[in-house]
Amino acid sequence: MEIQQVRDASIAHLEFSFVDAETSGPVSLEQFYFTVFDVDMQRSENRHKERLCVDDDQYDEYVLGNWTNLDVNAQSTRCDGSEGTSTTFLSTSAGFECDNPTHPLHLGTVFCDECEQRGAGA
């Protein structure tokens, strides 16, 4: 597996598939849950602003916490611009390394005044 970083002015297209661990054959799941832990932006408006786009035929529903700081927008095309619909989740606030989750079972809210990098240039 090759690991690449997503940097400013770049796009990552992700496709998920589920396979049997023994046979490597495709597995069809009745349902599964997918969680995105960190969608944010740099403080400077001319730097990156993270955006997640999901084609609407790829999910049944999404759930956001009451504290979300994402703009959610319906689009009249699929994420790649082809015919269909999609939903985008766009960052609206700066994030810092100190607010990145480190474990999916140990999540919490980090407020800006608690973050050591708050005053640092981003």
Secondary structure, DSSP 4 states (H G I P E B T S, - for coil): -------TT---------B-TTT--B---S----------B-SSTTS-B-EEEEEGGG-S-----TT--EEEEEEEE-TTSSEEEEEEEEE-SB--GGGS-S-TTS-----GGG-TTTTS--
